[in-house]
Structure formats: C-alpha cells, structure tokens
Amino acid sequence: MTERVFNFSAGPAAFPEKVLLQARDEMMSLPGLGMSVMEISHRSDEFKAIHAEAQSNVRTLLSVPDDYEVLFLQGGSRLQFSMIPMNLASPGQTADYFVTGTWSKKSVDECAKVGVLPNVVCDFSESGYDRIPAPGDVTVNPDSAFAYYCSNETVQGVQFPSEPDVGGVPLICDSSSDIFCRPLPVEKYGMIYACAQKNAGPAGVTIVIMKKDLLERSSDDLPGYLNYKLHAEADSMFNTPPTFAIYMVNLIAKWLLNDVGGLDKMFARNQEKASMLYEAIDSSDGFYVPHAQPESRSIMNVTFKLAKEDLLARFVEEAAKRRLCNLKGHRSVGGIRASIYNAVPTEGVVELRDFMAEFRASH
Ligand SMILES: Cc1ncc(COP(=O)(O)O)c(C=O)c1O
C-alpha cells in the first residue's frame, strides 16, 4: 500500500505530510552536508543549530518566558513520573495529585515508589474516569511540594479546558497528548512535559519546560541522568540526545508556526474537528454513547461506545475499508477512540463523521 490513510492512532500518531516529505527529502543529505541528521555528531555545529532552533521554536509557539528551561530528554513520559517526585520533593514530603484517568493514576503509583507521599486530591475511578473536577471543587494542600495533573487523559478522552487553580504550589502538568493543541499560559506552571509521539514528533524525545528556580530542588545525590539540573546545565546534552527526534520536533514546530499560523489557529481547527465528532455522537439518538461528560470532553481523543456492542468489530472493519484507521478504543475502556491530534486533517474527520452517520443508518 502506498496511498496514505487517515490515521486516528493514539500514539505514535499521525504526522503532517509536509513534515514527512521534508524529512524524506533531507534523509540522504541535510542541505549542503551530504549526510543525514542521524549521521552527524550531536556536538557538531550543524546539530547544535538544529537543537537551538527546536528550542527556540518551542519557545515561540508556547510563548515560554525566559525564566523557564526547554529540555529534550529521553525515557518517555513514564520516566517523568519518577523524575518529578525524585527532583521536586524530598523523601517523606507530600505531593498532591489529581487522578483523572489511566496516566495520572500511573504517576501516583510511581511517586509512592520513590518515597514521596502522594496525596490524591480527586479520583474519578468509580465513574470510569469520565470527568475532570469542576473549578473550585478541589483544594490543594499549600504545603505540598507540587500539585500534579494530566491535562489530557489519552485513554479516557477527558481534558482540562484550562489549568486547575492550585494557589502558590508549583503546578506540574503531563501534557503528553495535548501539547501544542492550544496556547498555554506557561507562566502559571512550574513544569509542563510531554513525550513527543502524539502531537509533537516521533517517539524518543520528551519535551520538558521547567521554571528555572525549581532546578534548585534537584539533589546532587540523584543519579546523573535523573537530575534535571544536570540536563539544564548541559543544555540537554548531558548524554547523546535523541538527535533525529529533536530534528523532527523542530519540523513540527516550524509547520505549526509557518503553515498553520500558530497555536490560536491550531486550537480553532482542533475545536472544529472535535465538535464535528461530538455532534455526530450527540445527534445519534443513543446509537453512539460518549464516554466523557460533556464539560470534560477532550478535543484530542474522542471516546465513545456503540450501544449495540456487537457492532464494534464491524465499525472498525468498515471504517478501515474507507481508509479510516486505528479507531479501536484502548482495551481498558473499549469502544472507539478517534485520536484527532494536530496532524489529523479536517478532511479525515469529515470522512469519519460521514462514515458514522452512514454506519448508523445502515445498522
Ligand atoms: C498522557 C500520557 N502520559 C504518559 C504517557 C506515557 O508515555 P511514554 O510511553 O512516552 O512513557 C502517555 C502515553 O501514551 C500518555 O498518553
């Protein structure tokens, strides 16, 4: 198969075609170099320029203030689950966690393993993680080392429309599946991080945006790779960074800035795409059953079930015949999950919406 499909994968996920084509064109030779980005030293001037450009483009996209570091790390978001409590709290200290789905639940479990005491300030497991707390419903302990939440729960498809109010406690955000989906007031955060493989690039690099004063919390006794301060001091070159992945993040950032026109425009496009699918669900007379409560719906991962559950396999199969791929929900939730990250074109979402209407009519 050479023809491209509409890819609704939850991650690793769709890329903008323009980015793939540029990477292809530069695979044999970066302009003027005669080598690919994968074949040059991370200490070379050429790679340093790509690295600096990637950092600068991330800064521009999210208007990152000067008192924040932009780091490119490895180990995925899962390593952040451990590094965050290891660096930002002392053993025996408490940290507050919003538990709104699979990923924040896993973060709590990892926190406890490194000797920091997680204090769960909300937990919606009983309703299958179908919501995020209403503003003002959750109180954060002012003595906590930090307050942690996941802005978009990829598995359940619930998303915070904006950051929770945590007073003066440093706010830490797992933005793995919604970074770059909208503008963010970075100054309200202590740290925002995201593995790249959903909305920002390929697997292998994790973007960490951290307020510089928090770096002072990293103890010298931490293992080297696990210490944010060492990464910041080495400008993300503490060890060999994931060079190709950083190059790809830069191409995505350039696409967002130059082709899409920035995150306001991306946000409008994402809202339009998501509302098409939620409308198809809401107007289906119960044929499609949404997972998330209306005020908690994600604009990145649209999750729903078919009331006639035995039709699920057929839905997935017939959709694939129309080049609508990777729609099966996560095994823990079931049903359908349409991940409509930045790179999924509106055209693909229109096609899915139309397919949903036709499938409903014929079943
Ligand atoms: C919100 C969120 N956090 C964390 C992770 C874990 O990321 P990684 O596999 O890069 O460790 C994922 C991956 O699916 C995710 O969606």
The ligand as an SDF file (V2000), in Angstrom:
LIG
                    3D

 16 16  0  0  0  0  0  0  0  0999 V2000
   -0.9890   11.3950   28.9010 C   0  0  0  0  0  0  0  0  0  0  0  0
    0.1240   10.3850   28.7950 C   0  0  0  0  0  0  0  0  0  0  0  0
    1.0690   10.3590   29.7360 N   0  0  0  0  0  0  0  0  0  0  0  0
    2.0880    9.4860   29.6810 C   0  0  0  0  0  0  0  0  0  0  0  0
    2.2020    8.5510   28.6670 C   0  0  0  0  0  0  0  0  0  0  0  0
    3.3580    7.5990   28.6560 C   0  0  0  0  0  0  0  0  0  0  0  0
    4.2620    7.9840   27.6710 O   0  0  0  0  0  0  0  0  0  0  0  0
    5.5600    7.1400   27.3180 P   0  0  0  0  0  0  0  0  0  0  0  0
    5.1020    5.8820   26.6600 O   0  0  0  0  0  0  0  0  0  0  0  0
    6.3340    8.0440   26.4100 O   0  0  0  0  0  0  0  0  0  0  0  0
    6.2930    6.8740   28.5980 O   0  0  0  0  0  0  0  0  0  0  0  0
    1.2500    8.5600   27.6460 C   0  0  0  0  0  0  0  0  0  0  0  0
    1.3800    7.5910   26.5470 C   0  0  0  0  0  0  0  0  0  0  0  0
    0.5160    7.0920   25.9280 O   0  0  0  0  0  0  0  0  0  0  0  0
    0.1700    9.4840   27.7230 C   0  0  0  0  0  0  0  0  0  0  0  0
   -0.7930    9.4930   26.7750 O   0  0  0  0  0  0  0  0  0  0  0  0
  1  2  1  0
  2  3  1  0
  2 15  2  0
  3  4  2  0
  4  5  1  0
  5  6  1  0
  5 12  2  0
  6  7  1  0
  7  8  1  0
  8  9  2  0
  8 10  1  0
  8 11  1  0
 12 13  1  0
 12 15  1  0
 13 14  2  0
 15 16  1  0
M  END
$$$$
